Amino acid sequence: MAGTRKPVVEVRRSQRRRRTVSAYRDGERVVVLIPDQFSRAEETEWVDRMLARLAAREERACRSDAELLGRAQRLIDRYLSEHGQTAVPASVRWVTNQNGRWGSCTPADRTIRISHRIQEMPDWVIDYVLLHELAHLVVPSHNARFWELVGRYPKAERARGYLEGVAASTGLVLTD
Ligand SMILES: [Zn+2]
């Protein structure tokens, strides 16, 4: 990882802020906005916390197609191992042109596309969406057999809830 060096941090105190802390990158620097009443100790604590959060966010944004394929392979080995031949996609890619869909699968050419909208979501949500599409390579429709495959993923129910929550708050229609 390139970002192990500590960045230059500029702390800005604001009288208007009461409890919220935020941080963003501005060129080489990281600007951290904190409430004016924070003590030095709180400032140090929050700067470290926000740097870690920012680094995690940036790492998630770098998720690549290659990483996605590796992730798919791990999911197949773990949950769809007896379908090892069928469940392996010809390609799996991040795409930006999926309107309101988290992922999609074309069984005819065995390609899977995952929306960039989920790129910054937690790993376990991405895994759910990906496993869902991989399972469609085995069973194209949403029948009982399909849900049995998807249900092998322990956080399937939780991930669906998470995605429904995001869909409700962004006005996106949840289809898969
Ligand atoms: Zn589906």
Boltz pocket constraint, residues with backbone or C-beta under 6 A from the ligand:
constraints:
  - pocket:
      binder: B
      contacts: [[A, 132], [A, 136], [A, 140], [A, 142], [A, 176]]
      max_distance: 6.0
